[in-house]
Amino acid sequence: MTKCNEALQRVARALVDYNELPPWEELTDDGREFWSEQARAAIEAHTQALADACYVIVPREPTEAMELAGENIDKVVTDRIATSKDIWQAMIDASRAI
């Protein structure tokens, strides 16, 4: 199971618990699919609300692409000395931010 699927299932299980339904393991396949769809919708709405507020979610540790973007900032910013904000923005842009 991928990390995204694990996260989705954690949210779906939380929704099931919140609604005081039988344990996840006792739900039918259709029930688990329904609550997974509800979880996906909740995550998408939350992600959009964050984006609307100008926030992104990025990995806790930089990826190789993020590190490379930070290291190669001088190839992007050529008209002045790159600032820490330039490096930060390049690294976020290189991430798979949501």
Secondary structure, 3 states (H helix, E strand, C coil): CCHHHHHHHHHHHHHHHHCCCCCHHHCCHHHHHHHHHHHHHHHHHHHHHHHHCCCCCCCCCCCHHHHHHHHCHHHCCCCCCCCHHHHHHHHHHHCCCC
